[in-house]
């Protein structure tokens, strides 16, 4: 399971899919213009969410 941590305050979260109860994994979504966005993905049902934010910035995840 990916652990996302705030570099500002140290808050950390783990996330799982409410649909199939699988742990979300860190991934990158490449947008049509080539930009990359950090996301959390469920490998079971392929659901995706924008990775969590804290203190106004994206939380990071070491993989």
ZIVEN-V416427 format. One record per pair of residues at least 24 apart in sequence whose ideal C-beta (glycine too) atoms are under 10 Angstrom apart, sorted by the first residue. I is the first residue (numbers start at 1). J is the second residue. If there is no record, write none. Layout:
i->I j->J
i->I j->J
This chain:
i->1 j->25
i->1 j->26
i->1 j->40
i->2 j->26
i->2 j->27
i->2 j->40
i->2 j->41
i->2 j->51
i->2 j->59
i->2 j->61
i->2 j->62
i->2 j->63
i->3 j->59
i->3 j->60
i->3 j->61
i->3 j->62
i->4 j->38
i->4 j->40
i->4 j->51
i->4 j->52
i->4 j->53
i->4 j->54
i->4 j->58
i->4 j->59
i->4 j->60
i->4 j->61
i->4 j->62
i->5 j->52
i->5 j->54
i->5 j->59
i->5 j->60
i->5 j->61
i->5 j->62
i->6 j->52
i->6 j->53
i->6 j->54
i->6 j->55
i->6 j->56
i->6 j->57
i->6 j->58
i->6 j->59
i->6 j->60
i->7 j->54
i->7 j->55
i->7 j->57
i->7 j->58
i->7 j->59
i->7 j->60
i->8 j->54
i->8 j->55
i->8 j->56
i->8 j->57
i->8 j->59
i->9 j->54
i->9 j->55
i->10 j->54
i->10 j->55
i->11 j->52
i->11 j->54
i->11 j->55
i->11 j->59
i->12 j->52
i->12 j->54
i->12 j->59
i->12 j->61
i->13 j->40
i->13 j->51
i->13 j->52
i->13 j->54
i->13 j->59
i->13 j->61
i->15 j->40
i->15 j->42
i->15 j->49
i->15 j->51
i->15 j->52
i->16 j->40
i->16 j->42
i->17 j->41
i->17 j->42
i->17 j->43
i->17 j->44
i->17 j->45
i->17 j->46
i->17 j->47
i->17 j->49
i->18 j->42
i->18 j->47
i->19 j->44
i->19 j->45
i->19 j->47
i->20 j->44
i->20 j->45
i->20 j->47
i->22 j->47
i->24 j->48
i->24 j->49
i->24 j->51
i->24 j->52
i->24 j->61
i->25 j->61
i->25 j->63
i->26 j->51
i->26 j->60
i->26 j->61
i->26 j->62
i->26 j->63
i->27 j->51
i->27 j->61
i->27 j->63
